[in-house]
Amino acid sequence: MGSGDEQRDAYLRAQIEPGETVLAAGRQALVTDRRILFGGRLDWPPHAGEWTHDALAFQEIIGWSQGRRHDDRPLLRLEHPPHRRLEWGPAHRFLWFRWGNATVEVSHRETTFSFASRRDPIFRAMKQRLELAGLSQKESFVEDLPGTREERLARRVTVGVFELHTGPMGALQRLRGRLARVDEELHHGQITWWIRVGSWALLAVPAWFLSPWLALPAVVLVEIAWVAGLRWSWHRDRRRHAARS
């Protein structure tokens, strides 16, 4: 395991209670005779750089089902009482607008684990403990990729483990990826396009009625406001985090 995996494994093992036995450990989770522990390092303020985890005790699991991905990799989906976890969420909300990056609490009643194969030690240990606990097993399920196989093959050519986008659509996708990276570096945050276009329209439409030539400067002014606001929010969150640490 790499350094990040080793740190996560050490962090989860530190949560083990006296008398609890570890049955399997890996990227997805740490399985003991009592529960399933999983977690990771947070990337967003105000908890950037901190570790977080959750634990599902086998005795609290309501039901479970086994599924598979389109490529036959196995999945296990567990139903349980609400668990609140720290995850990514928008840093700011105003009416229908959402922007920025932050750590927020999200409630979950269902947790799905993905595995490389049915020989995965985590998959085998988790499934064995679920069966031994006599928990209700639901119908199996399949998670398919969007679109038909022909539609997906028409858009890309797969070579080994590398995915090469070809033709005009491939060039467009690469351009969109580069623009998205530049946009993220410029704003230090994320703004969905329907919010961005809506904010443009709020200023550009009245400006167009005054003079059509004012519409483009109005859009530029809105973008400058977004950049200034999100960068200020990003620096403020960093200062708050530095003060806490």
C-alpha positions in Angstrom: 0.0 0.0 0.0 1.1 3.6 -0.6 1.7 6.1 2.2 -1.9 7.4 1.9 -3.3 3.8 2.2 -1.0 3.1 5.1 -2.1 6.2 7.0 -5.7 5.4 6.4 -5.2 1.8 7.6 -3.4 3.0 10.7 -6.1 5.6 11.4 -8.9 3.0 11.1 -7.0 0.4 13.3 -6.7 3.1 16.0 -10.5 3.0 16.2 -10.6 -0.7 17.1 -12.1 -1.4 20.5 -10.6 -3.8 23.0 -11.5 -7.4 22.2 -12.4 -6.6 18.6 -10.8 -8.8 15.9 -9.8 -7.5 12.5 -10.8 -10.0 9.8 -9.7 -8.1 6.7 -8.3 -4.6 5.7 -8.0 -2.8 2.4 -8.8 0.3 0.4 -12.6 0.0 0.8 -12.8 -0.7 4.5 -11.6 -2.5 7.6 -13.8 -5.5 8.6 -13.9 -6.8 12.1 -16.0 -9.4 13.8 -18.3 -6.6 15.0 -18.5 -3.9 12.4 -17.2 -2.3 9.2 -15.0 0.8 9.5 -14.2 3.1 6.5 -13.0 6.6 6.2 -10.5 9.0 4.5 -8.9 12.4 4.6 -11.0 15.5 4.0 -9.9 18.0 1.3 -12.3 20.9 2.0 -12.5 23.6 4.7 -13.1 23.9 7.6 -11.7 20.3 8.1 -9.2 20.2 5.2 -6.4 17.7 6.0 -8.3 16.0 8.9 -9.3 12.3 9.0 -12.9 11.2 9.3 -14.5 7.7 9.5 -17.8 5.9 10.0 -18.6 2.5 11.4 -21.5 0.1 10.6 -22.1 -2.5 13.2 -23.5 -5.7 11.8 -26.2 -5.7 14.5 -27.6 -2.4 13.2 -27.7 -3.4 9.5 -31.3 -3.7 8.4 -30.7 -5.5 5.1 -28.2 -6.0 2.3 -28.0 -7.0 -1.3 -25.3 -8.1 -3.7 -24.9 -6.5 -7.1 -22.4 -6.0 -9.8 -21.1 -3.3 -12.2 -21.3 -3.5 -15.9 -17.9 -5.2 -16.0 -19.0 -7.8 -13.4 -17.1 -6.3 -10.5 -19.1 -7.1 -7.3 -20.9 -4.6 -5.1 -22.4 -4.9 -1.6 -25.2 -2.5 -0.7 -26.1 -2.2 3.0 -29.3 -0.6 4.5 -29.0 0.9 8.0 -30.3 3.6 10.3 -29.3 7.2 9.4 -25.6 7.9 9.7 -24.2 11.4 9.3 -20.9 11.7 7.5 -18.6 14.5 6.6 -18.4 15.0 2.8 -18.0 17.6 0.1 -20.8 20.2 -0.2 -21.2 23.7 -1.5 -19.7 26.4 0.7 -22.4 28.9 -0.1 -26.1 28.9 -0.8 -28.4 31.6 -2.0 -31.9 30.7 -3.3 -31.2 28.1 -6.0 -27.5 29.1 -6.2 -24.7 26.8 -4.9 -21.0 27.5 -5.2 -17.7 26.9 -3.5 -16.2 23.9 -1.7 -16.8 22.9 2.0 -17.1 20.0 4.3 -20.7 19.3 5.3 -22.6 16.6 7.2 -24.7 14.4 5.0 -27.1 11.8 6.2 -27.0 8.3 4.7 -29.4 5.3 5.1 -27.6 3.2 2.5 -23.9 2.4 1.9 -22.5 0.7 -1.2 -19.0 -0.9 -1.3 -17.3 -1.7 -4.6 -14.7 -4.4 -5.1 -12.2 -5.5 -7.8 -13.3 -9.1 -7.8 -15.1 -11.8 -5.8 -11.7 -12.9 -4.5 -11.2 -9.6 -2.7 -10.6 -10.4 1.0 -12.8 -7.4 2.0 -15.7 -8.6 -0.1 -15.4 -12.2 1.2 -15.1 -11.1 4.9 -17.9 -8.6 4.6 -20.3 -11.1 2.9 -19.4 -13.9 5.3 -20.2 -11.8 8.3 -23.5 -10.6 6.8 -24.5 -14.1 6.2 -23.5 -15.3 9.6 -25.5 -12.5 11.2 -28.6 -13.8 9.5 -29.5 -10.4 8.0 -32.2 -10.0 5.4 -30.8 -10.3 1.9 -32.6 -8.3 -0.8 -32.8 -8.8 -4.5 -29.5 -8.5 -6.5 -28.9 -5.5 -8.7 -26.8 -4.3 -11.7 -25.3 -0.9 -12.2 -25.0 -0.2 -15.9 -23.2 2.5 -17.8 -25.4 5.2 -19.3 -26.3 4.7 -23.0 -26.0 1.6 -25.2 -22.8 -0.2 -25.9 -22.8 1.0 -29.5 -23.2 4.6 -28.3 -20.3 4.3 -26.0 -18.0 2.6 -28.6 -18.9 5.3 -31.1 -17.5 8.0 -28.8 -14.3 6.3 -27.7 -11.6 3.7 -28.5 -10.2 1.7 -25.5 -6.6 0.5 -25.7 -5.5 -1.6 -22.7 -6.3 0.4 -19.6 -6.0 3.7 -21.5 -9.1 5.5 -22.9 -8.4 7.5 -26.1 -11.0 9.9 -27.3 -10.9 10.3 -31.0 -12.3 12.6 -33.7 -13.9 16.0 -33.2 -15.7 14.9 -30.0 -12.4 13.8 -28.5 -10.8 17.2 -29.2 -13.8 18.9 -27.7 -13.7 16.8 -24.6 -10.0 17.5 -24.1 -10.6 21.2 -24.6 -13.5 21.1 -22.0 -11.2 19.4 -19.5 -8.5 22.0 -19.9 -11.0 24.8 -19.6 -12.5 23.2 -16.4 -9.0 23.0 -14.8 -8.3 26.7 -15.7 -11.7 27.7 -14.4 -11.1 25.8 -11.1 -7.7 27.4 -10.6 -9.1 30.9 -11.4 -12.2 30.7 -9.1 -10.9 28.4 -6.4 -14.4 26.9 -6.4 -17.0 25.3 -8.6 -20.1 27.0 -10.2 -22.6 24.9 -12.1 -23.2 26.2 -15.6 -26.9 26.9 -15.1 -26.1 29.1 -12.1 -23.4 30.9 -14.1 -25.6 31.5 -17.1 -28.4 32.7 -14.9 -26.2 35.2 -13.1 -25.0 36.4 -16.5 -28.6 36.9 -17.6 -29.5 38.9 -14.4 -27.2 41.7 -15.5 -26.8 41.2 -19.2 -30.5 41.3 -20.1 -31.2 44.7 -18.5 -27.9 46.0 -20.0 -28.9 44.8 -23.4 -32.2 46.8 -23.2 -30.1 49.9 -22.5 -27.7 49.1 -25.3 -26.8 45.8 -27.0 -23.2 46.7 -26.7 -23.4 46.6 -22.9 -24.4 42.9 -22.7 -20.8 41.5 -23.1 -19.3 43.9 -20.6 -22.1 43.0 -18.2 -21.2 39.3 -18.5 -17.5 40.1 -17.9 -18.4 42.1 -14.8 -20.4 39.2 -13.4 -17.4 36.8 -14.0 -15.1 39.3 -12.2 -17.5 39.4 -9.3 -17.6 35.5 -9.1 -13.8 35.3 -9.2 -13.4 38.0 -6.5 -16.1 36.5 -4.3 -14.9 32.9 -4.5 -11.2 33.7 -4.1 -12.1 35.8 -1.1 -14.1 32.9 0.4 -11.3 30.5 -0.3 -8.7 32.7 1.4 -11.0 33.3 4.4 -11.6 29.6 4.9 -7.8 28.9 4.7 -7.2 31.6 7.4 -9.9 30.1 9.6 -8.4 26.6 9.2 -4.9 27.9 10.0 -6.2 29.6 13.1 -7.8 26.4 14.4 -4.7 24.4 13.8 
